[in-house]
Amino acid sequence: MSESKRADKRRISRRAFLRRMTGFSVAALAGASLLEACSPPPATPTPAPTAPPSVKPSPASATLSDALKKRKSATAFQPQPLPKEKLLDLLWAAWGINRPDSGKRTAPSAMNAQEIDIYVLTSEGAFVYDAKANQLTAVVAQDLRAKATTAAAMRDAAAQLIFVADYAKLRTGSQSQKELYSACHTGFIAQNVYLYCAVEGLGARFYAGVDRAALKESLKLRNDQQVVFAQAVGYSKE
Ligand SMILES: Cc1cc2nc3c(=O)[nH]c(=O)nc-3n(C[C@H](O)[C@H](O)[C@H](O)COP(=O)(O)O)c2cc1C
């Protein structure tokens, strides 16, 4: 099969994945519209990526209805690591680029600010998700998972997703508006993670009780970057 046919097939797979998630996407976009109704005019959209992601999302076979029925927070995790491809598929579902022509994502974003970065803490180190390449970029070569949480429900998970707001990308609004938008954006992304995990037989647990100060230092975040929330993902014990 030629490279262009393979690329077409990958694009079709992403569309099929999105079709399965239509109900959720409609609800998500409705939420974004409410926020934008009281927002300043849209900022310049993020430039389109030069090439589509090289890793296709997992062809999940469950319907949206199945995903919603199974969606829950895991209460304990097994320690096995997630295969890299699985983790990248999960991150694409969470916050990947689903429209390469505009660079827009699987979750909505007020003013298309796209200020949330997902830092991924695994046994191999800390990484940040590069949506344009659908890849992980190394940040720190150290297992920082215990810095995020030591709570029994989350501590053994293969990966801790740390949602970090880059307030430099939210150029308008008061600090409290920025915090509101970033919390909202994080919620949309985290629900994508929950639904992906539900259909893929993985566990996930969103949490507010994350050590923000410790992570800010360990991940070498700038002053205008803020840890919003976190989410443990991996193989559930249940
Ligand atoms: C904003 C938010 C903060 C949360 N913080 C924590 C937390 O700090 N620790 C924790 O174990 N679970 C946390 N959770 C998970 C909730 O406890 C969980 O969603 C709730 O018990 C309902 O269970 P379910 O997700 O299985 O429906 C949080 C959930 C949300 C939405």
The ligand as a Tripos MOL2 file, in Angstrom:
@<TRIPOS>MOLECULE
LIG
   31    33     1     0     0
SMALL
NO_CHARGES

@<TRIPOS>ATOM
      1 C1        -12.6200   17.9600   40.5630 C.3       1 LIG1
      2 C2        -12.4000   16.5530   41.0820 C.ar      1 LIG1
      3 C3        -11.4770   16.3540   42.0820 C.ar      1 LIG1
      4 C4        -11.2140   15.0680   42.5450 C.ar      1 LIG1
      5 N1        -10.2300   14.8920   43.4690 N.ar      1 LIG1
      6 C5         -9.9460   13.6440   43.9060 C.ar      1 LIG1
      7 C6         -8.8800   13.4430   44.8360 C.ar      1 LIG1
      8 O1         -8.1780   14.3780   45.2420 O.2       1 LIG1
      9 N2         -8.6360   12.1630   45.2480 N.ar      1 LIG1
     10 C7         -9.3780   11.1030   44.8020 C.ar      1 LIG1
     11 O2         -9.1000    9.9640   45.2180 O.2       1 LIG1
     12 N3        -10.3800   11.2690   43.9070 N.ar      1 LIG1
     13 C8        -10.6800   12.5110   43.4480 C.ar      1 LIG1
     14 N4        -11.6700   12.6900   42.5200 N.ar      1 LIG1
     15 C9        -12.4310   11.5260   42.0190 C.3       1 LIG1
     16 C10       -13.8030   11.4650   42.6970 C.3       1 LIG1
     17 O3        -13.6580   11.0770   44.0400 O.3       1 LIG1
     18 C11       -14.7000   10.4720   41.9340 C.3       1 LIG1
     19 O4        -14.9270   10.9750   40.6390 O.3       1 LIG1
     20 C12       -16.0270   10.2820   42.6850 C.3       1 LIG1
     21 O5        -15.8340    9.4890   43.8170 O.3       1 LIG1
     22 C13       -17.0910    9.6460   41.8160 C.3       1 LIG1
     23 O6        -16.6330    8.3740   41.3690 O.3       1 LIG1
     24 P1        -16.6440    7.9940   39.8200 P.3       1 LIG1
     25 O7        -15.6480    8.8820   39.1140 O.co2     1 LIG1
     26 O8        -16.2450    6.5330   39.7630 O.co2     1 LIG1
     27 O9        -18.0230    8.2360   39.3190 O.co2     1 LIG1
     28 C14       -11.9460   13.9690   42.0240 C.ar      1 LIG1
     29 C15       -12.8990   14.1960   41.0270 C.ar      1 LIG1
     30 C16       -13.1170   15.4580   40.5580 C.ar      1 LIG1
     31 C17       -14.1420   15.6560   39.4500 C.3       1 LIG1
@<TRIPOS>BOND
     1     1     2 1
     2     2     3 ar
     3     2    30 ar
     4     3     4 ar
     5     4     5 ar
     6     4    28 ar
     7     5     6 ar
     8     6     7 ar
     9     6    13 1
    10     7     8 2
    11     7     9 ar
    12     9    10 ar
    13    10    11 2
    14    10    12 ar
    15    12    13 ar
    16    13    14 ar
    17    14    15 1
    18    14    28 ar
    19    15    16 1
    20    16    17 1
    21    16    18 1
    22    18    19 1
    23    18    20 1
    24    20    21 1
    25    20    22 1
    26    22    23 1
    27    23    24 1
    28    24    25 2
    29    24    26 1
    30    24    27 1
    31    28    29 ar
    32    29    30 ar
    33    30    31 1
@<TRIPOS>SUBSTRUCTURE
     1 LIG1         1 GROUP 0 **** ****
